[in-house]
Amino acid sequence: MDYTLFKKIIELVEVYQEGHSSEKVEDFTIWLNNTLFSANSEDDHSTHAELVLAFKLMYLNKELKKQTKSILSKSRISSIDEYSFLLHLDYQESFRKMEIVEMHNLEAPTGIEIIKRLLKNEFTEEFPDKEDKRAKRIKITKKGLAELNTLKPKIDEIFTKFSEPLSLNEKIQFSGILDKLIE
């Protein structure tokens, strides 16, 4: 049996103990994480860490879409993006079409197709923008609001279960970290 990895772990524990008095595994883990994945690390760990992070974010996105799909399958709303458009329109009186598309980080054709489906289902209505005659605005209709109110408790339950393992402090920290990545 090859004990190379075990020997490397023992070396790392020895280095940690030379400079730290804490014998908590948690403190060692934090030190180890900072040592192995710091920006100054000469190993190729940071590239690997970035790939792992990107994969985990994509995985979480797909998992949420999968969980919400079963709820949306019983609705005339066909995607989480359509739901999100309605949710945003519920919070604000109206948006320019491209404003809400860009807010959702969608390509223009994709966003416009979502808006067309919402208009077709009479969940939204469009009207001219008073400031820019070339632009159109959309707002949620009573029918759209009713559909949103039917779906919201079920979708909220999925999102609550999703973040349940995190404490309030962790949720706040995670949200701040995601904000950094979004910017």
FISEKOL-388327 format. One record per residue: x negated, y negated, z negated of N, C-alpha, C, O, CB in turn. Coordinates in steps of 0.1 Angstrom, whole numbers, padded with zeros to 4 digits, always signed. Glycine has a CB too. Layout:
BEGIN
XYZXYZXYZXYZXYZ...
REM end
This chain:
BEGIN
-0008+0012+0000+0000+0000+0000-0009-0012+0000-0019-0013-0007+0010+0000-0012-0005-0022+0008-0012-0035+0009-0007-0045-0002+0005-0048-0002-0011-0041+0023-0016-0050-0010-0013-0059-0021-0017-0074-0018-0019-0082-0027-0019-0055-0034-0019-0077-0005-0023-0090-0001-0014-0101-0006-0019-0111-0012-0025-0091+0014-0001-0100-0004+0008-0110-0008+0008-0111-0023+0009-0122-0029+0023-0106-0003+0008-0100-0030+0008-0100-0045-0004-0107-0050-0003-0115-0060+0009-0085-0050-0016-0105-0044-0028-0111-0048-0027-0127-0046-0032-0134-0054-0040-0106-0040-0021-0130-0035-0019-0145-0032-0010-0151-0042-0013-0163-0046-0013-0147-0017+0000-0144-0046+0009-0150-0056+0002-0151-0070+0004-0161-0077+0022-0140-0058-0006-0142-0073-0014-0143-0086-0023-0155-0085-0025-0162-0095-0022-0130-0088-0030-0157-0074-0039-0168-0072-0031-0181-0074-0036-0191-0080-0045-0168-0058-0019-0182-0068-0011-0194-0070-0007-0196-0084-0007-0208-0089+0001-0193-0061-0003-0186-0091+0000-0187-0105-0012-0192-0113-0010-0201-0122+0005-0173-0111-0024-0187-0110-0036-0192-0117-0038-0206-0115-0042-0214-0124-0048-0183-0113-0037-0211-0102-0039-0225-0099-0029-0234-0107-0032-0244-0112-0038-0227-0084-0016-0229-0107-0006-0236-0114-0009-0237-0129-0008-0248-0135+0008-0229-0112-0013-0226-0135-0016-0226-0150-0028-0235-0153-0028-0239-0165-0018-0212-0154-0037-0237-0144-0049-0245-0147-0044-0260-0149-0050-0267-0157-0059-0245-0136-0034-0264-0142-0030-0278-0143-0017-0281-0150-0013-0292-0151-0030-0284-0130-0010-0270-0155+0003-0272-0161+0005-0264-0173+0000-0252-0173+0014-0269-0151+0011-0269-0183+0013-0262-0196+0026-0254-0196+0028-0245-0204+0012-0271-0208+0036-0258-0188+0049-0252-0188+0048-0238-0183+0041-0235-0173+0059-0260-0179+0055-0229-0189+0056-0215-0185+0070-0211-0180+0073-0200-0178+0053-0206-0197+0077-0222-0176+0091-0219-0170+0089-0216-0156+0082-0222-0148+0100-0232-0172+0096-0206-0152+0096-0201-0138+0101-0213-0129+0096-0215-0117+0105-0189-0136+0111-0220-0134+0117-0231-0126+0106-0242-0123+0106-0247-0112+0129-0237-0134+0098-0245-0133+0087-0255-0131+0077-0250-0121+0072-0258-0112+0081-0259-0144+0074-0237-0122+0064-0231-0112+0070-0231-0098+0063-0234-0089+0061-0217-0117+0083-0228-0097+0089-0228-0084+0089-0242-0078+0086-0243-0066+0104-0223-0085+0092-0252-0085+0091-0266-0080+0077-0269-0076+0075-0275-0065+0096-0276-0091+0067-0266-0084+0053-0269-0081+0050-0261-0068+0043-0267-0059+0044-0265-0092+0054-0248-0067+0050-0240-0056+0056-0246-0043+0050-0246-0032+0055-0226-0058+0069-0250-0044+0076-0256-0032+0068-0268-0028+0066-0270-0016+0090-0259-0036+0065-0277-0037+0058-0289-0034+0044-0286-0028+0039-0293-0019+0056-0299-0046+0037-0276-0033+0024-0273-0028+0024-0267-0014+0016-0271-0006+0018-0263-0038+0034-0258-0012+0034-0251+0001+0040-0259+0012+0037-0258+0024+0042-0238-0001+0050-0268+0008+0057-0275+0019+0055-0290+0019+0064-0297+0024+0072-0272+0018+0045-0295+0013+0042-0309+0013+0038-0314+0027+0033-0305+0035+0031-0313+0003+0039-0326+0030+0036-0332+0043+0021-0331+0045+0017-0330+0057+0040-0347+0044+0013-0329+0035-0001-0328+0037-0006-0314+0039-0018-0312+0041-0008-0334+0025+0003-0305+0038-0001-0291+0039-0007-0288+0053-0002-0293+0063+0012-0282+0038-0018-0281+0053-0025-0279+0065-0020-0266+0072-0023-0264+0084-0040-0278+0063-0012-0259+0066-0006-0247+0072+0005-0251+0081+0009-0262+0082-0001-0237+0061+0011-0241+0088+0021-0243+0097+0035-0242+0090+0045-0240+0097+0021-0234+0109+0035-0243+0077+0047-0241+0069+0058-0252+0072+0070-0249+0073+0044-0241+0054+0053-0264+0074+0063-0275+0076+0072-0273+0089+0084-0276+0089+0056-0289+0077+0065-0268+0100+0073-0265+0112+0083-0254+0109+0095-0255+0113+0063-0261+0123+0079-0244+0102+0088-0233+0099+0099-0238+0090+0111-0235+0092+0080-0222+0091+0096-0247+0080+0106-0252+0071+0116-0261+0079+0128-0260+0076+0099-0261+0060+0112-0268+0088+0121-0276+0096+0130-0268+0105+0142-0271+0106+0113-0286+0106+0125-0257+0110+0133-0247+0118+0144-0241+0109+0155-0239+0113+0125-0237+0125+0139-0237+0097+0148-0230+0088+0159-0240+0084+0171-0236+0083+0141-0225+0075+0156-0252+0081+0166-0263+0077+0176-0265+0088+0188-0265+0086+0159-0276+0074+0171-0266+0101+0180-0268+0112+0189-0256+0114+0201-0258+0116+0172-0271+0125+0184-0244+0112+0192-0232+0114+0203-0232+0103+0214-0228+0106+0183-0220+0113+0199-0235+0091+0209-0235+0080+0220-0245+0082+0232-0242+0079+0202-0237+0066+0217-0257+0087+0227-0267+0090+0236-0262+0101+0248-0264+0100+0220-0280+0094+0231-0256+0111+0239-0251+0122+0248-0239+0117+0259-0238+0121+0230-0246+0134+0242-0231+0109+0250-0220+0103+0262-0225+0095+0273-0220+0096+0241-0211+0094+0259-0235+0086+0270-0241+0078+0281-0247+0087+0293-0245+0084+0265-0251+0068+0277-0254+0097+0286-0260+0107+0295-0249+0113+0308-0250+0114+0279-0268+0118+0289-0238+0118+0297-0227+0124+0306-0220+0114+0317-0217+0117+0287-0217+0130+0301-0219+0102+0309-0212+0091+0322-0221+0088+0333-0215+0087+0301-0210+0079+0320-0234+0087+0332-0242+0084+0341-0242+0096+0354-0242+0094+0327-0257+0082+0336-0242+0108+0345-0241+0120+0353-0228+0120+0365-0228+0123+0337-0243+0133+0346-0217+0117+0352-0204+0117+0363-0204+0106+0374-0199+0109+0342-0193+0114+0361-0209+0094+0371-0209+0084+0383-0218+0087+0394-0214+0084+0364-0213+0071+0380-0229+0093+0392-0238+0097+0399-0233+0109+0411-0237+0111+0387-0252+0099+0393-0225+0117+0400-0220+0129+0413-0213+0126+0423-0214+0133+0390-0211+0137+0413-0205+0116+0425-0197+0112+0436-0206+0109+0448-0203+0112+0422-0187+0101+0434-0217+0102+0444-0226+0098+0449-0234+0111+0461-0236+0113+0439-0236+0087+0439-0238+0119+0443-0246+0131+0450-0238+0141+0457-0243+0150+0430-0252+0137+0448-0224+0141+0455-0216+0151+0470-0216+0149+0477-0212+0158+0449-0201+0149+0475-0220+0137+0489-0221+0135+0494-0235+0137+0506-0238+0133+0492-0216+0121+0486-0243+0143+0489-0257+0145+0488-0261+0160+0483-0253+0168+0480-0266+0136+0493-0273+0163+0491-0278+0177+0477-0285+0178+0474-0290+0189+0502-0287+0181+0470-0286+0167+0457-0292+0167+0447-0280+0170+0448-0270+0163+0453-0299+0153+0439-0282+0180+0431-0270+0184+0417-0270+0179+0409-0261+0181+0431-0270+0199+0412-0281+0173+0398-0281+0168+0396-0290+0156+0405-0298+0153+0389-0286+0180+0385-0288+0149+0382-0296+0137+0380-0310+0141+0382-0319+0133+0370-0290+0130+0375-0312+0153+0373-0326+0158+0387-0333+0160+0388-0345+0156+0366-0326+0172+0397-0327+0165+0410-0333+0166+0415-0336+0152+0420-0347+0150+0420-0323+0173+0413-0327+0143+0418-0329+0129+0410-0342+0123+0416-0350+0117+0415-0317+0120+0397-0342+0126+0389-0353+0121+0393-0367+0127+0394-0377+0120+0374-0351+0123+0397-0367+0140+0402-0379+0146+0414-0384+0139+0415-0396+0135+0405-0376+0161+0424-0375+0137+0436-0379+0130+0433-0383+0115+0439-0393+0111+0446-0367+0129+0424-0377+0109+0420-0381+0095+0415-0395+0095+0419-0403+0086+0410-0371+0089+0406-0398+0104+0401-0412+0105+0411-0422+0109+0411-0433+0103+0389-0412+0115+0420-0418+0117+0431-0427+0121+0441-0429+0110+0448-0439+0110+0438-0421+0134+0442-0420+0101+0450-0422+0089+0444-0432+0079+0451-0439+0072+0452-0408+0082+0431-0433+0079+0424-0442+0070+0423-0456+0076+0422-0466+0068+0410-0437+0067+0424-0458+0089+0423-0471+0095+0434-0472+0105+0438-0463+0112+0409-0473+0102+0439-0484+0107+0451-0486+0115+0449-0482+0129+0458-0475+0135+0454-0501+0115+0437-0485+0135+0435-0480+0149+0420-0481+0152+0412-0487+0144+0442-0489+0159+0416-0474+0163+0402-0475+0168+0402-0477+0183+0412-0472+0189+0394-0462+0164+0392-0483+0188+0390-0482+0202+0386-0468+0205+0380-0461+0197+0378-0492+0207+0390-0463+0217+0388-0449+0221+0373-0446+0219+0370-0436+0213+0392-0447+0235+0364-0454+0225+0350-0450+0224+0344-0452+0210+0334-0445+0207+0342-0459+0234+0350-0460+0203+0346-0462+0189+0347-0449+0181+0338-0445+0174+0353-0474+0182+0359-0443+0182+0361-0430+0175+0353-0419+0180+0349-0410+0173+0376-0427+0174+0351-0419+0194+0343-0408+0200+0329-0409+0195+0323-0399+0191+0344-0410+0215+0323-0421+0195+0309-0423+0190+0308-0420+0175+0298-0415+0171+0305-0437+0193+0318-0423+0167+0318-0420+0153+0317-0405+0151+0311-0401+0141+0331-0426+0147+0322-0397+0160+0321-0383+0158+0309-0377+0166+0308-0364+0167+0334-0377+0163+0301-0385+0171+0288-0381+0178+0291-0371+0189+0285-0361+0191+0279-0374+0167+0302-0375+0197+0306-0366+0208+0302-0373+0221+0301-0385+0222+0321-0363+0208+0300-0365+0232+0298-0370+0245+0312-0377+0249+0322-0372+0245+0294-0359+0255+0311-0387+0257+0323-0394+0261+0334-0385+0267+0346-0385+0263+0320-0405+0271+0330-0376+0277+0341-0367+0283+0348-0358+0273+0360-0356+0273+0335-0359+0294+0340-0353+0263+0345-0344+0253+0355-0352+0244+0366-0347+0241+0334-0338+0245+0350-0364+0240+0359-0372+0231+0372-0376+0238+0382-0377+0231+0351-0384+0226+0371-0380+0250+0383-0384+0258+0392-0373+0259+0404-0375+0259+0378-0390+0272+0387-0361+0261+0396-0349+0262+0403-0347+0249+0415-0343+0249+0388-0336+0266+0397-0349+0238+0403-0347+0225+0414-0358+0224+0425-0355+0219+0393-0349+0213+0411-0370+0228+0421-0381+0227+0433-0377+0236+0445-0379+0232+0415-0394+0231+0431-0372+0248+0441-0368+0257+0450-0357+0251+0463-0358+0252+0436-0363+0271+0445-0348+0244+0453-0337+0238+0461-0343+0227+0473-0339+0225+0444-0326+0232+0455-0352+0219+0463-0359+0208+0474-0367+0214+0485-0367+0208+0454-0367+0199+0472-0374+0225+0482-0382+0231+0493-0373+0237+0505-0376+0235+0476-0391+0242+0489-0362+0243+0499-0352+0249+0508-0346+0239+0520-0345+0241+0491-0341+0257+0502-0343+0227+0510-0338+0216+0518-0349+0208+0525-0346+0198+0501-0330+0207+0516-0361+0212+0522-0372+0206+0518-0374+0191+0526-0379+0183+0538-0371+0206+0506-0370+0188+0500-0372+0175+0494-0386+0174+0491-0391+0163+0489-0361+0172+0490-0392+0186+0485-0406+0187+0492-0413+0198+0499-0407+0206+0470-0406+0189+0491-0426+0197+0496-0434+0209+0485-0444+0212+0477-0448+0203+0509-0441+0205+0485-0449+0224+0474-0458+0228+0481-0472+0232+0493-0472+0235+0466-0453+0240+0473-0482+0230+0478-0496+0233+0466-0504+0237+0454-0501+0233+0486-0502+0221+0468-0515+0244+0456-0524+0248+0450-0530+0236+0456-0534+0226+0461-0535+0258+0437-0532+0237+0429-0539+0227+0431-0554+0230+0429-0559+0241+0414-0535+0228+0434-0561+0219+0437-0576+0221+0424-0584+0224+0425-0594+0231+0443-0581+0208+0413-0579+0219+0400-0586+0221+0394-0583+0235+0387-0591+0241+0391-0583+0210+0395-0570+0239+0389-0566+0252+0400-0559+0260+0404-0548+0257+0377-0556+0249+0404-0566+0270+0415-0561+0279+0412-0548+0286+0421-0541+0291+0419-0572+0289+0399-0545+0288+0395-0533+0294+0396-0521+0285+0398-0510+0290+0381-0534+0300+0396-0523+0272+0395-0512+0263+0409-0509+0258+0419-0517+0258+0387-0516+0250+0411-0496+0254+0423-0491+0248+0421-0487+0234+0410-0482+0230+0429-0479+0257+0431-0489+0226+0430-0485+0212+0440-0473+0210+0449-0472+0217+0433-0497+0202+0437-0465+0199+0446-0455+0196+0450-0456+0181+0442-0460+0173+0440-0441+0199+0462-0451+0178+0466-0451+0164+0474-0438+0162+0479-0432+0171+0474-0463+0160+0475-0434+0149+0482-0422+0146+0497-0425+0146+0501-0436+0142+0478-0416+0132+0505-0415+0151+0519-0416+0151+0525-0409+0138+0518-0403+0131+0526-0410+0164+0538-0411+0136+0545-0404+0125+0544-0389+0127+0542-0382+0117+0560-0408+0124+0545-0384+0139+0543-0370+0142+0529-0365+0139+0527-0354+0133+0547-0367+0157+0519-0373+0142+0505-0370+0139+0503-0370+0124+0496-0361+0119+0496-0380+0146+0509-0379+0117+0507-0380+0103+0514-0368+0096+0508-0363+0087+0514-0393+0098+0525-0364+0101+0532-0352+0096+0523-0340+0098+0522-0332+0089+0546-0350+0102+0517-0338+0110+0509-0327+0112+0496-0327+0103+0492-0317+0098+0504-0327+0127+0491-0339+0102+0479-0341+0093+0482-0337+0079+0475-0330+0072+0474-0355+0094+0494-0342+0074+0498-0339+0060+0501-0324+0058+0499-0319+0047+0510-0347+0057+0505-0317+0068+0507-0302+0067+0493-0295+0066+0492-0286+0058+0515-0297+0079+0484-0299+0074+0471-0293+0075+0461-0297+0063+0453-0288+0059+0464-0295+0088+0462-0309+0059+0452-0314+0050+0450-0306+0037+0439-0303+0033+0456-0328+0046+0461-0302+0030+0458-0294+0018+0451-0281+0021+0442-0276+0013+0471-0291+0011+0454-0274+0032+0447-0262+0035+0432-0264+0039+0424-0256+0035+0454-0255+0047+0430-0274+0047+0416-0278+0051+0408-0282+0039+0397-0278+0037+0416-0289+0062+0414-0290+0030+0408-0295+0018+0404-0283+0009+0393-0283+0003+0417-0304+0010+0412-0273+0009+0409-0261+0001+0396-0254+0006+0388-0250-0002+0421-0251+0001+0395-0253+0019+0383-0247+0025+0371-0255+0021+0361-0250+0017+0385-0246+0041+0372-0269+0023+0360-0277+0020+0357-0277+0005+0345-0277+0001+0363-0291+0024+0367-0276-0004+0364-0275-0018+0357-0262-0021+0347-0262-0029+0378-0276-0026+0362-0251-0016+0355-0238-0018+0341-0238-0013+0332-0232-0019+0363-0226-0012+0339-0244-0001+0326-0245+0005+0316-0252-0004+0305-0247-0005+0327-0253+0018+0320-0262-0011+0310-0270-0019+0311-0266-0034+0304-0272-0042+0312-0285-0018+0319-0257-0037+0322-0253-0051+0309-0248-0059+0308-0252-0070+0331-0241-0051+0299-0242-0052+0287-0238-0060+0279-0249-0064+0270-0248-0073+0279-0229-0051+0281-0261-0059+0273-0273-0062+0279-0281-0074+0291-0282-0074+0271-0282-0050+0271-0286-0083+0275-0295-0093+0278-0308-0087+0274-0311-0075+0265-0296-0105+0285-0317-0094+0287-0330-0089+0274-0338-0086+0273-0344-0075+0295-0339-0099+0264-0336-0094+0251-0343-0092+0245-0337-0079+0239-0345-0071+0242-0340-0104+0246-0324-0077+0240-0318-0065+0248-0323-0052+0242-0325-0042+0241-0302-0066+0261-0324-0053+0269-0329-0042+0264-0343-0038+0263-0346-0026+0284-0329-0045+0262-0351-0048+0258-0365-0046+0244-0365-0039+0242-0372-0030+0258-0374-0059+0235-0357-0045+0221-0356-0039+0222-0351-0025+0215-0357-0016+0212-0347-0048+0229-0340-0023+0230-0334-0010+0236-0344+0001+0231-0345+0012+0239-0322-0010+0246-0352-0003+0252-0362+0005+0242-0372+0009+0241-0377+0020+0264-0368-0001+0234-0377-0001+0223-0386+0002+0213-0381+0011+0208-0388+0020+0217-0391-0011+0209-0368+0009+0199-0362+0018+0204-0361+0032+0197-0364+0042+0195-0348+0013+0217-0357+0034+0223-0356+0047+0224-0370+0054+0222-0371+0066+0237-0350+0046+0227-0381+0046+0227-0394+0051+0213-0398+0057+0212-0404+0067+0231-0404+0040+0202-0394+0050+0189-0396+0055+0187-0390+0069+0181-0395+0078+0178-0392+0045+0192-0377+0070+0190-0370+0082+0198-0376+0094+0194-0376+0105+0193-0355+0080+0210-0381+0090+0219-0387+0100+0213-0400+0106+0215-0402+0118+0233-0389+0094+0207-0407+0097+0201-0420+0102+0189-0417+0110+0183-0426+0115+0197-0429+0090
REM end
